[in-house]
Amino acid sequence: MEEHIIELPAHKLVKLLIRKEISAEEIIISHFKRIEEVEEKIKAFISLNKEEALNEAKMWDKKIAEGREIPPLCGIPVAIKDNICIRNGKTTCASRILENFFPPYSATVVEKLKEAGCIIIGKTNMDEFAMGSSTENSSFYITRNPWNIETIPGGSSGGSAAAVASGETTFALGSDTGGSIRQPAALCGIVGMKPTYGRVSRYGLVAFASSLDQIGPLTKDVTDCAILLKVISGKDGRDSTSVDIPVPNYLEHLIPDLNGIKIGLPKEYFVEGTEKEVRESVLQAAKVMEDLGARVEETSLPHTEYAVATYYLIATAEASSNLARYDGVKYGYRTREKTNMIDMYKKTRREGFGDEVKRRIMLGTYVLSKGYYENYYGKALRVRTLIKQDFEKAFEKYDVLLTPTSPTVAFRAGEKIDDPLKMYLSDIFTISANLAGIPGISIPCGFGKNGLPVGLQILGRPFDEGTILRVAYAYEQSTEWRKRKPRI
């Protein structure tokens, strides 16, 4: 039964719990047994929480046995990306500078998960301060892809994606600044969603780029994605960017047909550099959706070619500002060398930050400096508006847009680490959604070279996650991709 438990999505586990066919303790024990089996190869976690998780599971089992009312996700294990704060639990952002940081508060999403009955089993590995596309920029170790441990799992939420794909957790939370949920979901063959900017509170998320960051779910299937999104969404008075818009019951949107749905295929997302197998898998998915009742047409998002440059100007500028607080004074790492205050700042940051973080801080500081601000950052903000207007125009005609999530399947560890530009282009199909603030999901749609998963991205109107989930669910239910699991 244990192997069966780690393969089941949350909505099926909850039904078994309610019928008392399994216990919460069995669920947690099964997942920690799986962690013991594969974690040495995968390295998805930075820290684990076994003792407390087992105690919580026993508590839920007792309440179930007493016939007491239980929350919707009681006993379900969840992993949390290590840039999301948990009160008195270590939150490192996979960095040396926060290696021993214990926040005095929990993120709003963590509080919501606990209210729903979820059991947090650990914090997952990531690119340092969420800056990367492969989880090779972690200050601790590289996370591996369960489909082939010689390849990367994507990033920056690679630890969360790998943990779900390998059966070490039922679902996980990640953060998405330029594709950091959707891209690893695609490369690991699972479901990953970036909600609309403002749909989910960012309170307790360690900031990378504040106008782009969003927390979202990584799950085994679309149904779990809908459930988890419902739990973590909503207005939060502690986050001024969260929006006071009613949160639908997303499960009501999960219907198996696409009658009346209009789908656009942006031609700019099917360009040279996209692997043949990726392009063919996405186009075949479009045909399946036509068979389900959708109308599919080619469309255009003409400013897409400027998205990468725009993103890296805005994101690095905001990162430079956000990471200025790590100076060795209030919290975090401080250099051991005895020196004056200014040298202490410099040496702390030089020793505490990794190469990629330093690179982005330097670039961001440059584009914000006197004489360059308007030419670079100011111009990037104007192009961002044009990209957003492209989507607004497209959504006047189409309900969703269909694209590849990543131009390639997972690449070998070390293949792009010495070529930052090539690494940045891994996010070419995902960053526009963050610039425009719109929601997007990645779901499995096939397998490419070397038998590695291909991800299908579905983009929708702001706060219309329901339609995205409907399209994703209808496609998922008419195919078998979600049933294939990595052998590790």
C-alpha positions in Angstrom: 0.0 0.0 0.0 2.9 2.4 0.7 4.0 2.7 -2.9 0.3 3.3 -3.8 0.0 6.1 -1.2 3.0 8.1 -2.6 1.5 8.0 -6.1 -1.9 9.2 -5.2 -3.0 12.9 -5.5 -4.4 14.7 -2.5 -8.0 14.5 -3.5 -7.9 10.7 -3.5 -5.9 10.4 -0.3 -8.5 12.6 1.5 -11.3 10.3 0.4 -9.4 7.3 1.7 -8.9 9.1 5.0 -12.5 10.0 5.4 -13.5 6.3 4.7 -10.8 5.3 7.3 -9.2 3.0 4.7 -5.8 4.6 5.5 -4.5 6.9 8.3 -2.7 10.2 8.2 0.2 8.6 10.0 0.4 6.0 7.3 0.5 8.8 4.7 3.3 10.6 6.4 5.3 7.5 7.2 5.1 6.4 3.5 6.4 9.7 2.2 9.3 9.8 4.7 10.1 6.2 3.7 10.2 7.4 0.1 12.4 10.3 1.1 14.9 7.9 2.7 14.9 5.8 -0.5 15.5 8.6 -3.1 16.6 11.8 -1.4 20.3 11.0 -1.6 19.9 11.0 -5.4 17.4 13.8 -5.8 18.4 16.2 -3.1 15.0 18.0 -3.3 15.0 19.1 0.4 17.1 21.6 2.4 15.4 20.6 5.7 12.9 18.0 6.9 10.3 18.1 9.7 9.7 14.4 10.4 9.0 14.4 14.2 6.5 17.3 14.1 4.9 15.9 10.9 4.2 12.5 12.6 2.8 14.2 15.7 0.4 16.3 13.6 -0.6 13.1 11.7 -1.5 11.3 14.9 -3.5 14.4 16.0 -5.6 14.3 12.8 -6.1 10.5 13.1 -7.4 11.0 16.7 -9.9 13.7 15.5 -11.0 11.5 12.6 -11.6 8.5 15.0 -13.6 10.8 17.3 -15.8 11.7 14.4 -14.9 15.4 14.7 -15.2 17.8 11.7 -12.0 18.0 9.8 -10.6 20.5 7.3 -10.4 19.7 3.6 -6.7 18.7 3.4 -6.1 17.2 6.8 -3.1 14.8 6.9 -1.8 15.7 3.4 1.9 16.2 3.2 3.1 19.5 1.6 6.7 20.7 0.9 7.5 24.5 1.0 10.0 26.3 -1.1 12.7 27.6 1.2 12.0 31.3 0.4 8.6 31.1 2.1 8.8 31.8 5.9 7.7 29.4 8.6 7.7 30.8 12.1 10.8 29.6 14.0 11.7 27.3 11.1 14.9 27.8 9.2 14.4 29.8 6.0 17.6 30.0 4.0 16.6 30.9 0.4 19.4 28.4 -0.4 21.9 31.1 0.5 24.8 31.3 2.8 23.8 34.8 3.9 20.5 33.4 5.4 21.9 30.0 6.3 20.8 30.4 9.9 17.8 32.6 9.6 14.7 31.7 11.7 11.8 34.1 10.9 9.6 35.2 13.8 6.5 34.8 11.6 4.9 32.6 9.0 3.8 33.4 5.5 0.1 33.8 4.9 0.1 30.8 2.6 1.6 28.7 5.3 -1.1 29.8 7.8 -3.7 28.9 5.2 -2.2 25.5 4.5 -2.2 24.7 8.3 -5.8 25.9 8.6 -6.7 23.4 5.8 -5.0 20.6 7.7 -1.9 20.2 5.6 1.2 18.8 7.2 4.5 20.5 6.3 7.2 17.9 5.9 10.1 20.1 4.9 11.6 23.0 3.0 12.8 22.5 -0.6 16.0 23.4 -2.4 16.0 26.2 -4.9 18.2 28.6 -6.8 19.7 31.1 -4.4 17.1 33.8 -3.7 15.1 32.3 -6.6 17.6 33.5 -9.2 18.0 30.7 -11.7 16.4 28.3 -14.1 18.0 25.0 -13.0 18.5 24.8 -9.2 22.2 24.7 -9.9 22.6 28.1 -8.1 21.8 26.7 -4.7 24.5 27.4 -2.2 24.1 23.9 -0.8 23.8 21.4 -3.6 22.2 20.7 -7.0 18.8 19.1 -7.2 18.4 16.4 -9.8 15.5 15.5 -12.1 13.7 12.3 -11.1 13.3 11.3 -14.8 17.1 11.4 -15.3 19.4 12.3 -12.4 22.0 13.5 -14.9 19.6 16.4 -15.8 18.4 19.4 -13.9 14.8 19.7 -12.6 14.4 23.3 -13.8 14.3 26.3 -11.4 14.1 28.2 -9.3 11.4 25.9 -7.7 13.3 22.8 -8.8 13.3 21.2 -5.3 9.5 21.5 -5.0 9.0 20.1 -8.5 11.4 17.2 -8.0 9.8 16.4 -4.6 6.4 16.1 -6.2 7.5 14.2 -9.3 9.6 11.7 -7.2 6.8 10.9 -4.8 8.5 12.5 -1.8 5.5 14.8 -1.2 1.9 14.9 -2.4 2.1 18.6 -3.4 4.3 21.6 -2.9 4.4 25.4 -3.0 6.9 27.3 -5.1 7.4 30.9 -6.2 7.3 32.2 -9.8 9.1 35.4 -10.8 9.7 34.6 -14.4 8.6 31.0 -14.8 10.0 29.4 -11.7 7.0 27.3 -11.0 5.9 26.5 -14.6 9.3 25.7 -16.1 10.3 23.1 -13.4 6.8 21.6 -13.5 7.3 21.1 -17.2 10.7 19.6 -16.9 9.6 17.2 -14.1 6.3 16.2 -15.8 3.9 17.6 -13.2 1.4 20.4 -12.9 2.5 23.9 -11.9 0.5 27.2 -11.7 1.4 30.9 -11.5 -1.7 32.7 -10.3 -2.6 36.2 -11.3 -0.4 38.8 -9.6 -2.4 39.7 -6.4 -4.5 36.5 -6.3 -2.2 35.0 -3.6 -0.6 36.9 -0.7 3.1 37.4 -0.9 3.4 38.2 2.8 6.2 36.0 4.1 7.8 35.4 0.7 11.4 36.6 0.7 11.4 39.1 -2.1 13.3 38.8 -5.3 11.4 41.1 -7.7 8.4 42.5 -5.9 6.3 43.4 -9.0 6.8 40.0 -10.5 6.9 37.4 -7.6 3.9 35.1 -7.0 3.4 32.0 -4.9 1.7 29.0 -6.5 1.0 25.2 -6.4 3.0 22.3 -7.8 0.8 19.1 -7.9 0.4 15.7 -9.4 -2.8 16.6 -11.3 -5.1 19.5 -12.2 -7.7 18.7 -9.6 -5.1 19.0 -6.8 -4.0 22.3 -8.4 -7.5 23.6 -8.2 -7.9 22.6 -4.6 -4.6 24.0 -3.4 -5.1 27.3 -5.3 -8.4 27.7 -3.6 -6.8 27.2 -0.2 -4.0 29.7 -0.6 -5.9 32.5 -2.5 -7.6 35.6 -1.2 -7.1 39.1 0.1 -4.6 39.6 2.8 -4.4 42.8 4.8 -0.7 42.3 5.4 0.0 42.4 1.6 -1.0 45.7 -0.1 -0.6 44.0 -3.5 -3.2 41.3 -2.8 -6.5 42.0 -4.5 -9.9 41.8 -2.9 -11.7 39.7 -5.5 -13.9 36.7 -4.6 -12.1 33.3 -4.9 -14.2 30.9 -6.9 -14.6 27.2 -6.1 -12.2 26.1 -8.8 -13.4 22.5 -8.7 -16.7 23.7 -10.4 -14.6 24.6 -13.4 -13.3 21.1 -13.9 -15.5 19.8 -16.7 -14.3 17.4 -19.4 -15.2 19.3 -22.6 -14.1 22.6 -24.2 -17.3 23.5 -26.1 -17.3 27.2 -26.8 -13.6 27.8 -25.8 -11.5 29.9 -28.1 -7.8 29.2 -28.1 -5.0 31.3 -29.6 -1.6 29.9 -30.6 0.9 32.8 -30.6 3.3 32.4 -33.5 6.1 34.0 -31.6 6.2 31.0 -29.2 6.9 28.5 -32.0 10.3 29.9 -33.1 13.7 28.6 -34.0 15.4 27.2 -31.0 12.4 25.3 -29.8 13.1 21.5 -29.9 11.1 19.7 -32.6 9.6 17.2 -30.1 8.4 20.1 -27.9 6.8 22.0 -30.8 5.1 18.8 -32.1 3.8 17.8 -28.6 2.2 21.2 -28.1 0.6 21.3 -31.6 -0.7 17.8 -31.0 -2.3 19.0 -27.7 -4.0 21.8 -29.7 -5.6 19.1 -31.9 -6.8 17.2 -28.9 -8.4 20.4 -27.6 -10.1 20.9 -31.0 -11.6 17.4 -30.7 -12.9 18.4 -27.3 -14.8 21.3 -28.8 -12.4 24.2 -28.7 -11.7 26.5 -31.7 -8.0 26.9 -32.2 -6.4 29.7 -34.3 -2.9 31.2 -34.8 -2.5 34.7 -33.3 0.3 37.1 -32.5 1.9 38.8 -29.5 4.2 41.1 -31.4 6.3 42.5 -28.5 7.3 39.0 -27.3 10.9 39.3 -28.7 11.6 42.1 -26.2 10.4 40.1 -23.2 13.7 38.6 -22.1 15.6 41.9 -22.1 12.7 43.7 -20.4 12.4 41.1 -17.7 16.1 41.0 -16.8 16.2 44.8 -16.6 13.2 45.0 -14.3 13.9 41.9 -12.3 17.5 42.8 -11.6 16.7 46.4 -10.7 14.1 45.2 -8.1 16.5 42.5 -6.9 19.2 45.1 -6.3 16.8 47.1 -4.2 15.4 44.1 -2.3 18.7 42.5 -1.5 20.3 45.7 -0.2 18.9 44.8 3.3 21.4 41.9 3.7 24.3 43.8 5.1 25.4 41.8 8.1 23.8 44.2 10.6 20.3 43.2 11.5 20.2 39.5 10.7 21.9 36.9 8.5 25.5 36.1 7.9 28.3 38.6 9.0 31.9 38.2 7.9 34.2 36.9 10.6 37.0 39.3 9.7 37.5 42.2 12.1 37.2 45.3 10.1 35.6 48.8 9.9 31.9 49.1 9.1 32.1 49.8 5.4 34.5 46.9 4.8 32.2 44.7 6.9 29.3 45.5 4.5 31.4 44.7 1.5 33.0 41.5 2.8 29.7 40.2 4.2 28.0 40.5 0.8 31.0 39.2 -1.1 31.2 36.1 1.1 27.5 35.6 1.6 26.1 35.9 -1.9 26.7 33.4 -4.8 27.9 34.3 -8.2 24.5 34.6 -9.9 23.1 36.8 -7.1 26.1 39.1 -7.4 25.7 39.2 -11.1 22.0 40.3 -10.9 22.7 42.8 -8.1 25.4 44.4 -10.2 23.3 44.6 -13.3 20.3 46.0 -11.3 22.4 48.6 -9.6 23.8 49.7 -12.9 20.4 50.1 -14.6 19.1 52.1 -11.6 22.2 54.4 -11.5 22.2 58.1 -12.4 22.5 58.6 -16.2 21.2 55.1 -17.0 17.9 54.8 -15.2 15.8 56.3 -18.0 17.7 54.7 -20.8 17.3 51.2 -19.3 14.9 50.8 -16.4 12.5 53.5 -17.7 12.4 52.1 -21.2 11.9 48.6 -19.8 8.8 49.7 -17.9 7.4 51.2 -21.1 8.0 48.0 -23.1 6.4 46.0 -20.2 3.2 48.0 -20.8 3.3 47.1 -24.5 3.7 43.4 -23.7 0.7 43.7 -21.3 -1.3 45.4 -24.1 -0.5 42.5 -26.5 -2.2 40.1 -24.0 -5.1 42.4 -23.5 -5.7 42.6 -27.2 -5.4 38.8 -27.6 -7.8 38.1 -24.8 -10.5 40.2 -26.5 -10.7 37.4 -29.0 -9.4 34.3 -27.2 -10.3 32.7 -23.8 -6.8 31.2 -23.4 -3.4 31.1 -25.2 -1.5 27.9 -25.8 2.3 27.7 -25.9 5.2 25.5 -25.0 6.3 26.0 -21.3 10.0 25.6 -22.1 11.8 25.5 -25.5 13.6 22.3 -24.5 13.3 19.3 -22.2 15.5 19.1 -19.2 19.2 19.6 -20.0 22.2 18.0 -18.4 23.5 19.5 -15.2 26.4 21.8 -15.9 25.5 22.3 -19.6 24.5 25.9 -19.3 25.9 27.0 -16.0 28.8 28.9 -17.6 26.7 30.7 -20.2 24.2 33.0 -18.3 22.6 34.2 -21.5 21.8 30.7 -22.7 20.4 29.9 -19.2 18.3 33.1 -19.2 16.7 32.0 -22.5 15.3 28.9 -20.7 12.5 31.2 -19.5 11.7 32.8 -22.8 8.2 31.4 -23.0 7.2 32.0 -19.3 8.5 35.5 -18.4 5.9 37.5 -20.4 3.1 36.2 -18.1 4.9 37.7 -15.1 5.5 41.0 -16.9 1.8 41.2 -17.7 0.6 39.8 -14.3 -1.6 37.2 -15.9 -2.1 33.6 -14.7 -0.6 30.5 -16.4 -0.3 26.8 -15.9 2.0 24.1 -17.1 0.8 20.5 -17.6 2.4 17.4 -19.1 1.7 17.0 -22.8 4.2 14.4 -24.0 7.8 13.3 -24.0 10.8 14.6 -26.0 14.3 13.4 -26.6 15.7 10.9 -24.1 12.2 10.3 -22.8 12.0 13.5 -20.8 8.7 15.3 -20.2 7.4 18.2 -22.3 5.2 20.9 -20.7 2.2 22.6 -22.2 1.6 26.2 -21.0 -1.9 27.7 -20.9 -2.2 31.4 -20.3 -5.4 33.3 -19.4 -7.0 36.6 -18.5 -6.3 38.2 -15.1 -8.1 36.4 -12.3 -9.6 33.9 -14.7 -7.7 30.9 -13.3 -11.0 29.0 -13.6 -10.9 28.9 -17.4 -7.3 27.9 -17.4 -8.0 25.0 -15.1 -11.0 24.0 -17.2 -8.9 23.8 -20.3 -6.0 22.0 -18.5 -8.4 19.5 -16.9 -10.3 18.6 -20.1 -7.0 18.0 -21.8 -5.5 16.0 -18.9 -8.6 13.7 -18.7 -8.4 12.9 -22.4 -4.8 11.9 -22.3 -2.6 9.5 -20.3 0.5 11.7 -19.7 -0.2 12.2 -16.0 -0.1 8.5 -15.4 3.5 8.0 -16.4 5.9 8.3 -13.5 9.7 8.4 -13.3 11.5 5.2 -12.3 13.9 6.0 -9.6 
